[in-house]
Amino acid sequence: MVRVLVAADSEPARAGLEALVEHGGSLRVIGSSTAGVALPERIRALAPDVIVLEPPTLEDDSFALWLARVSDAAAGVPLILVGGDVLRAVAWELLHAGVRGLLSYDATAEEIRAAVEAVAAGLVTLDSAAADAMLASLEYAVPARVLPAVTHPPVTPGPSLTRREIEVLNAVAEGLGNKHIAVRLGISDHTVKTHLAAIFEKLGATSRTEAVILGARSGIIPL
């Protein structure tokens, strides 16, 4: 059972998130809170496994201080932020600050539940818009001269990743969680985790997002 704390300043938003998280399965909402000053105390009191929250609307400096307080209270408990384009624009900074999930306001119950299960397992999960924003910022930040010039047809993946590892990485790129990948490939959740660990090691990645980015840039998976 994954114990979830839901937070949002709006009571309807809190109720909506609670309903989406507890849409059946092994997730349980153990409490709720506003997203402001009461949140750190609620985190310490309830000791959740995952925190799903809609951040308050704050200026840049105030938002950074708010996030620092929440992250300090969470003490390693993964945070999933539900928001709009403002969050996607600073996705890299949020991940560096300890956020492990970014979802849009229109995320479905299945998407939210998959995100909670993923971050509870130690993974990072992003909606497609956030992932696209991160890829775009990466392409903008990297000088063109460091990218290899393609003067011949792309080389097919060599022994660096096995066929099964490539299948798993492609499924990750589609946004599937471990359980969905296991069902698709007919393997166990544990085997999926083993493949992901091998993929991370071979690509030098520290998260699912980074693995997808590195896999795409090396030609292992299509963008």
C-alpha positions, -999 to 999 in steps of 0.1 A, spaced: 0 0 0 14 34 -11 4 61 14 -3 94 -3 -7 129 10 -27 153 -12 -22 191 -11 -38 220 -28 -51 254 -16 -84 249 -33 -108 225 -15 -123 213 -49 -88 207 -62 -79 187 -31 -111 166 -34 -105 160 -71 -69 149 -65 -80 126 -37 -107 110 -59 -82 105 -88 -55 89 -65 -79 65 -48 -95 53 -80 -91 17 -69 -59 -3 -65 -31 -2 -39 -29 36 -33 -44 52 -2 -48 89 6 -39 92 43 -46 129 45 -48 163 28 -36 198 33 -34 232 19 -3 239 -1 9 267 21 24 270 56 5 241 70 19 216 45 54 209 61 38 202 94 13 178 78 41 160 60 60 155 92 29 143 111 17 118 85 50 106 70 35 97 36 52 76 9 44 101 -19 31 137 -19 8 148 -47 3 186 -47 -9 216 -67 16 243 -59 4 278 -48 7 307 -72 38 326 -60 65 349 -74 98 332 -84 117 339 -52 87 330 -30 81 298 -50 118 288 -45 115 293 -8 82 274 -6 97 245 -25 128 245 -3 106 243 29 84 215 14 114 195 2 131 199 36 100 187 54 96 158 29 131 146 36 134 124 6 96 116 2 90 120 -36 69 150 -47 46 151 -77 36 186 -88 3 191 -107 3 223 -127 6 240 -161 32 256 -184 49 276 -156 61 243 -140 72 228 -173 93 259 -181 115 252 -150 113 213 -151 151 209 -148 152 231 -117 123 213 -101 140 179 -106 172 192 -91 152 205 -61 138 170 -54 106 169 -74 101 135 -89 69 139 -109 53 166 -131 18 163 -144 -7 185 -161 -40 197 -147 -59 174 -171 -40 142 -161 -63 112 -159 -67 90 -129 -46 63 -146 -18 88 -153 -18 101 -117 -18 66 -103 9 54 -126 30 85 -116 25 78 -79 36 41 -83 66 51 -104 80 77 -80 73 54 -50 95 29 -68 123 55 -71 117 66 -106 110 100 -122 78 106 -142 69 135 -165 39 142 -187 47 145 -224 46 183 -224 72 185 -196 94 160 -213 92 179 -246 101 211 -228 131 195 -212 142 181 -246 138 215 -262 159 232 -235 186 205 -238 188 210 -275 190 247 -271 217 245 -244 240 221 -262 262 238 -289 257 222 -323 294 216 -327 294 189 -300 268 169 -318 282 143 -342 276 150 -379 258 122 -396 276 115 -428 264 79 -432 232 59 -423 227 56 -386 243 25 -371 219 0 -357 221 -5 -319 250 -27 -310 255 -49 -280 254 -20 -256 217 -27 -250 200 -60 -255 169 -64 -276 148 -67 -244 164 -36 -229 156 -17 -261 120 -28 -258 118 -17 -222 134 17 -231 109 22 -259 81 15 -235 95 40 -210 97 66 -238 59 60 -244 53 69 -208 44 34 -195 50 25 -159 67 -7 -147 35 -27 -144 23 -17 -178 57 -26 -193 56 -60 -175 22 -68 -190 31 -57 -225 64 -77 -225 51 -107 -205 77 -103 -178 76 -96 -141 78 -62 -124 111 -73 -109 125 -82 -143 115 -47 -156 134 -31 -127 164 -53 -135 164 -42 -171 160 -5 -161 190 -8 -138 210 -22 -166 198 5 -191 207 32 -166 242 18 -161 249 13 -198 237 47 -208 251 65 -177 216 78 -168 202 86 -134 165 88 -143 140 74 -168 138 108 -185 176 110 -189 177 74 -202 151 83 -229 170 115 -238 203 96 -241 186 67 -260 171 91 -285 203 111 -290 222 79 -296 197 65 -321 186 36 -299 150 48 -298 132 72 -321 121 106 -309 
